Amino acid sequence: MSTEQYLDDVIKRDGAAHLTLIDPDAGSPSAASGIAEAAAKAGSSAIMVGGSVGASGDVLDETLRAIKEVTDLPTILFPASASGISRYADSIFFMSLLNSRDVGYLITNQMIGAKAVLDYGIEPIPMAYIIVEPGGTAGWVGDAKLIPREKPELAIAYSLAGRFLGMRYTYLEAGSGASDPVPPEMIRAVKRAGCETLVVGGGIRSAQSARAAAEAGADIIVTGTAVEETSEIQRTITEFVNAIKK
């Protein structure tokens, strides 16, 4: 079964899916495997691997191998550039940062990385990536013209553009470690505008904020910083997973 079909099934069954984001630059491969193992036990649906600064090369490969030694959950690449592709991943969010001022994040990195995705047999999941205020490191690195929190109509317009270009996923990103998550009003507006699969991440530090995002219409909730900062990884992820279920 493809990763995309698997996630669709989880969403239909549970109401929303939870992804645990692991940044290979934030710790060792052994630390990543520990997080992944805890995530699997806690009920997370899949493991995202990547970071805004651009994990790549041996570190990325070793992290993915370590994760696969402890869990069968799908691994999804979340690359900052074409260098963030690894043959050891199951799939990749093949995304374009639609509100970037830099053509590199719109299409150049995608063009450079496409052949590797094909040759490695990685499943591409087409995604419209949209960064919302405050944006964090992702917004700075991606040179994004951040979507103001009080302007959901702009998020709708970008999401529709991605959808009409054939992107089945939309990712509303507030930025890793953001002080505030994407507003529920914006999530609700984008979903009501016809977004097929809506991913929301950044600034989700509590079960309450995860639940608010899911209730507003998010199909997939991503948490990373909250997991990195806790000593009770499995318990924290369990709280997120339980919060977003129907």
C-alpha positions as a Python dict, from the first residue, in 0.01 Angstrom:
ca = {
    (1, 'M'): (0, 0, 0),
    (2, 'S'): (124, 350, -82),
    (3, 'T'): (191, 595, 200),
    (4, 'E'): (-73, 829, 63),
    (5, 'Q'): (-339, 558, 58),
    (6, 'Y'): (-237, 449, 407),
    (7, 'L'): (-276, 804, 541),
    (8, 'D'): (-611, 840, 365),
    (9, 'D'): (-728, 524, 541),
    (10, 'V'): (-610, 653, 880),
    (11, 'I'): (-789, 984, 827),
    (12, 'K'): (-1113, 811, 729),
    (13, 'R'): (-1091, 578, 1030),
    (14, 'D'): (-972, 816, 1302),
    (15, 'G'): (-1071, 1160, 1175),
    (16, 'A'): (-710, 1281, 1156),
    (17, 'A'): (-359, 1139, 1138),
    (18, 'H'): (-60, 1234, 1351),
    (19, 'L'): (294, 1261, 1216),
    (20, 'T'): (602, 1282, 1433),
    (21, 'L'): (867, 1507, 1278),
    (22, 'I'): (1231, 1415, 1341),
    (23, 'D'): (1509, 1656, 1242),
    (24, 'P'): (1833, 1460, 1186),
    (25, 'D'): (2032, 1774, 1268),
    (26, 'A'): (1871, 1796, 1613),
    (27, 'G'): (2017, 1472, 1747),
    (28, 'S'): (2197, 1148, 1676),
    (29, 'P'): (2054, 856, 1475),
    (30, 'S'): (2016, 661, 1800),
    (31, 'A'): (1813, 948, 1950),
    (32, 'A'): (1598, 953, 1636),
    (33, 'S'): (1533, 581, 1663),
    (34, 'G'): (1426, 628, 2025),
    (35, 'I'): (1176, 897, 1924),
    (36, 'A'): (1046, 683, 1636),
    (37, 'E'): (1001, 379, 1858),
    (38, 'A'): (811, 585, 2115),
    (39, 'A'): (602, 741, 1839),
    (40, 'A'): (501, 400, 1706),
    (41, 'K'): (400, 279, 2053),
    (42, 'A'): (204, 601, 2110),
    (43, 'G'): (1, 559, 1791),
    (44, 'S'): (161, 812, 1558),
    (45, 'S'): (71, 730, 1197),
    (46, 'A'): (405, 795, 1027),
    (47, 'I'): (749, 951, 1074),
    (48, 'M'): (848, 1270, 891),
    (49, 'V'): (1222, 1321, 853),
    (50, 'G'): (1381, 1652, 765),
    (51, 'G'): (1444, 2006, 879),
    (52, 'S'): (1452, 2368, 769),
    (53, 'V'): (1831, 2394, 765),
    (54, 'G'): (1870, 2093, 539),
    (55, 'A'): (1964, 1753, 682),
    (56, 'S'): (2137, 1551, 411),
    (57, 'G'): (2402, 1295, 322),
    (58, 'D'): (2524, 1032, 566),
    (59, 'V'): (2345, 1186, 863),
    (60, 'L'): (2010, 1164, 685),
    (61, 'D'): (2076, 810, 560),
    (62, 'E'): (2190, 687, 901),
    (63, 'T'): (1890, 845, 1071),
    (64, 'L'): (1646, 675, 834),
    (65, 'R'): (1819, 338, 873),
    (66, 'A'): (1807, 371, 1250),
    (67, 'I'): (1435, 455, 1240),
    (68, 'K'): (1358, 157, 1017),
    (69, 'E'): (1532, -77, 1260),
    (70, 'V'): (1273, -3, 1529),
    (71, 'T'): (944, 59, 1345),
    (72, 'D'): (753, -29, 1028),
    (73, 'L'): (575, 308, 1021),
    (74, 'P'): (610, 484, 684),
    (75, 'T'): (898, 731, 664),
    (76, 'I'): (825, 1053, 479),
    (77, 'L'): (1098, 1292, 371),
    (78, 'F'): (1042, 1660, 450),
    (79, 'P'): (1336, 1811, 260),
    (80, 'A'): (1461, 2170, 274),
    (81, 'S'): (1628, 2125, -65),
    (82, 'A'): (1721, 1864, -326),
    (83, 'S'): (2002, 1744, -100),
    (84, 'G'): (1746, 1623, 153),
    (85, 'I'): (1659, 1310, -46),
    (86, 'S'): (1754, 961, 71),
    (87, 'R'): (1706, 621, -90),
    (88, 'Y'): (1611, 482, 252),
    (89, 'A'): (1281, 671, 279),
    (90, 'D'): (944, 531, 174),
    (91, 'S'): (799, 855, 43),
    (92, 'I'): (855, 1228, 14),
    (93, 'F'): (641, 1535, 49),
    (94, 'F'): (724, 1664, -298),
    (95, 'M'): (637, 2022, -221),
    (96, 'S'): (661, 2368, -364),
    (97, 'L'): (680, 2663, -123),
    (98, 'L'): (415, 2863, -302),
    (99, 'N'): (464, 3188, -111),
    (100, 'S'): (843, 3197, -146),
    (101, 'R'): (1016, 3484, -322),
    (102, 'D'): (1296, 3246, -421),
    (103, 'V'): (1246, 3041, -738),
    (104, 'G'): (1470, 2776, -586),
    (105, 'Y'): (1199, 2682, -339),
    (106, 'L'): (924, 2708, -599),
    (107, 'I'): (1067, 2475, -865),
    (108, 'T'): (1448, 2461, -898),
    (109, 'N'): (1512, 2220, -609),
    (110, 'Q'): (1220, 2010, -726),
    (111, 'M'): (1369, 1986, -1075),
    (112, 'I'): (1711, 1892, -936),
    (113, 'G'): (1572, 1628, -702),
    (114, 'A'): (1308, 1470, -928),
    (115, 'K'): (1541, 1219, -1097),
    (116, 'A'): (1669, 1092, -762),
    (117, 'V'): (1311, 1042, -639),
    (118, 'L'): (1240, 838, -952),
    (119, 'D'): (1564, 638, -942),
    (120, 'Y'): (1533, 557, -570),
    (121, 'G'): (1171, 448, -607),
    (122, 'I'): (1048, 695, -344),
    (123, 'E'): (674, 768, -353),
    (124, 'P'): (617, 1140, -424),
    (125, 'I'): (319, 1305, -253),
    (126, 'P'): (249, 1639, -429),
    (127, 'M'): (212, 1921, -179),
    (128, 'A'): (143, 2294, -171),
    (129, 'Y'): (359, 2427, 112),
    (130, 'I'): (240, 2758, 260),
    (131, 'I'): (411, 2937, 548),
    (132, 'V'): (202, 3143, 786),
    (133, 'E'): (317, 3401, 1041),
    (134, 'P'): (536, 3384, 1245),
    (135, 'G'): (711, 3143, 1006),
    (136, 'G'): (1014, 3056, 1215),
    (137, 'T'): (1330, 2919, 1055),
    (138, 'A'): (1134, 2771, 765),
    (139, 'G'): (1002, 3112, 669),
    (140, 'W'): (1344, 3274, 690),
    (141, 'V'): (1531, 3003, 502),
    (142, 'G'): (1257, 2973, 239),
    (143, 'D'): (1238, 3352, 191),
    (144, 'A'): (862, 3331, 230),
    (145, 'K'): (624, 3623, 203),
    (146, 'L'): (447, 3512, 519),
    (147, 'I'): (69, 3483, 521),
    (148, 'P'): (-67, 3723, 787),
    (149, 'R'): (-259, 3537, 1054),
    (150, 'E'): (-564, 3757, 1002),
    (151, 'K'): (-571, 3701, 623),
    (152, 'P'): (-719, 3351, 565),
    (153, 'E'): (-826, 3457, 216),
    (154, 'L'): (-461, 3457, 110),
    (155, 'A'): (-410, 3105, 242),
    (156, 'I'): (-724, 2999, 53),
    (157, 'A'): (-593, 3150, -271),
    (158, 'Y'): (-257, 2973, -244),
    (159, 'S'): (-422, 2644, -151),
    (160, 'L'): (-657, 2666, -449),
    (161, 'A'): (-364, 2743, -679),
    (162, 'G'): (-184, 2433, -553),
    (163, 'R'): (-496, 2223, -593),
    (164, 'F'): (-552, 2341, -950),
    (165, 'L'): (-188, 2259, -1025),
    (166, 'G'): (-256, 1901, -914),
    (167, 'M'): (-121, 1911, -558),
    (168, 'R'): (-337, 1683, -345),
    (169, 'Y'): (-191, 1799, -13),
    (170, 'T'): (-176, 2149, 137),
    (171, 'Y'): (55, 2217, 431),
    (172, 'L'): (-13, 2523, 647),
    (173, 'E'): (311, 2580, 840),
    (174, 'A'): (355, 2829, 1124),
    (175, 'G'): (722, 2739, 1162),
    (176, 'S'): (903, 2494, 1387),
    (177, 'G'): (891, 2614, 1745),
    (178, 'A'): (649, 2894, 1659),
    (179, 'S'): (499, 3086, 1949),
    (180, 'D'): (149, 3035, 1806),
    (181, 'P'): (4, 2767, 1576),
    (182, 'V'): (-192, 2833, 1257),
    (183, 'P'): (-522, 2997, 1360),
    (184, 'P'): (-821, 2759, 1358),
    (185, 'E'): (-1014, 3016, 1153),
    (186, 'M'): (-756, 2989, 875),
    (187, 'I'): (-757, 2610, 889),
    (188, 'R'): (-1137, 2603, 869),
    (189, 'A'): (-1144, 2848, 577),
    (190, 'V'): (-888, 2656, 372),
    (191, 'K'): (-1062, 2323, 433),
    (192, 'R'): (-1403, 2465, 341),
    (193, 'A'): (-1256, 2599, 17),
    (194, 'G'): (-1206, 2242, -101),
    (195, 'C'): (-860, 2142, 19),
    (196, 'E'): (-828, 1766, -37),
    (197, 'T'): (-583, 1675, 242),
    (198, 'L'): (-485, 1950, 483),
    (199, 'V'): (-167, 1922, 689),
    (200, 'V'): (-103, 2163, 976),
    (201, 'G'): (216, 2207, 1178),
    (202, 'G'): (428, 2452, 1371),
    (203, 'G'): (356, 2581, 1718),
    (204, 'I'): (141, 2284, 1820),
    (205, 'R'): (272, 2230, 2170),
    (206, 'S'): (-31, 2095, 2354),
    (207, 'A'): (-307, 1841, 2309),
    (208, 'Q'): (-553, 2129, 2319),
    (209, 'S'): (-397, 2309, 2022),
    (210, 'A'): (-379, 1979, 1830),
    (211, 'R'): (-748, 1917, 1899),
    (212, 'A'): (-837, 2271, 1792),
    (213, 'A'): (-658, 2221, 1459),
    (214, 'A'): (-826, 1886, 1396),
    (215, 'E'): (-1170, 2020, 1486),
    (216, 'A'): (-1115, 2312, 1246),
    (217, 'G'): (-1054, 2068, 960),
    (218, 'A'): (-689, 1959, 964),
    (219, 'D'): (-654, 1605, 830),
    (220, 'I'): (-294, 1560, 947),
    (221, 'I'): (-128, 1713, 1251),
    (222, 'V'): (252, 1742, 1265),
    (223, 'T'): (445, 1783, 1590),
    (224, 'G'): (821, 1809, 1624),
    (225, 'T'): (949, 2067, 1872),
    (226, 'A'): (708, 1957, 2145),
    (227, 'V'): (849, 1605, 2115),
    (228, 'E'): (1210, 1723, 2111),
    (229, 'E'): (1162, 1927, 2427),
    (230, 'T'): (996, 1662, 2645),
    (231, 'S'): (1152, 1384, 2848),
    (232, 'E'): (823, 1189, 2828),
    (233, 'I'): (816, 1130, 2453),
    (234, 'Q'): (568, 843, 2438),
    (235, 'R'): (328, 1005, 2683),
    (236, 'T'): (340, 1338, 2496),
    (237, 'I'): (273, 1180, 2157),
    (238, 'T'): (-6, 967, 2304),
    (239, 'E'): (-175, 1286, 2424),
    (240, 'F'): (-153, 1437, 2076),
    (241, 'V'): (-285, 1120, 1909),
    (242, 'N'): (-577, 1085, 2147),
    (243, 'A'): (-663, 1454, 2117),
    (244, 'I'): (-717, 1445, 1741),
    (245, 'K'): (-921, 1126, 1714),
    (246, 'K'): (-1293, 1140, 1648),
}
